[in-house]
Amino acid sequence: MAKKKPDNFTSKKIEDLKRFEKETADTIMTTNQGLKVNDTNNSLKSGERGSTLLEDFLLREKITHFDHERIPERIVHARGSGAHGYFELYESIAEYSKAGIFTDTARKTPVFVRFSTVAGSKGSTDLARDVRGFAVKFYTDEGTWDLVGNNMPIFFIQDAMKFPDLVHAVKPEPNKEIPQAASAHDTFYDFISRTTETLHNQIWVMSDRAIPRSLRMMEGFGIHTFRLINEAGESHFVKFHWKPKLGVHSVTWDEAVKISGADSDFHRRD
């Protein structure tokens, strides 16, 4: 019996499949941090018939992705705006770090930055009086590096145990869902009066820094302290600070109220 000649449609499918196989032959799957992955079908076991080990970070990451396929609104920093760009080193700081991102001035490192308010919901106004989140993701040759901060140098609390209490106080009251996106209201003031370490941050929130003119016109302060290590194995503790080339500019409260009424997406649109 003669072999049936494939029709044009079948031939195209075969060609597309071959092209896809060729294009993906050299593609390597990686973790969120850029580490190469060799197997996503078998979890790490304690022996041939043993139980799955919690140290299998590939399994944990895969399950985490699955659990978050339907993403609920963030409890804090729900209202965000993102921008792509790149990081370029002007001058090597090899005396502090051996990482290529801090020593190679010829390298361009892709970055993604997310700016956000803290207390407001996803649909709240951009010009709420609030701290602004400042998260930068660097896609370096060595892997992905996350650097987070705020546009104010003082954090709300000193002990992580208080974080749920802080958020419950600053968010809208659960019985009536107001006030929305406000760091200045009675419940929060009550929290501050009992947690006086938060007062320093609140002074910044009540300043012009809490209502930036643009996301391009605010500073970024790294919240965490990092330890950089150079080629000699020497370590230095550092904190990172972003300075806007356009300078730091704000709007007044009256301006913020008018802009919010006319265009609640003012920063995102800019």
Secondary structure, 3 states (H helix, E strand, C coil): CCCCCCCHHHHHHHHHHHHHHHHHCCCCCECCCCCECCCCCCCCECCCCCCECCCCHHHHHHHHHHHCCCCCCCCCCCCEEEEEEEEECCCCCCCCCCCHHHCCCCCEEEEEEEEEECCCCCCCCCCCCCCEEEEEEEEECCEEEEEEEECCCCCCCCCHHHHHHHHHHHCCCCCCCCCCCCCCCHHHHHHHHHCHHHHHHHHHHCCHHHCECCCCCCCEEECCCEEEECCCCCEEEECCEECCCCCCCECCHHHHHHHHHHCCCHHHHC
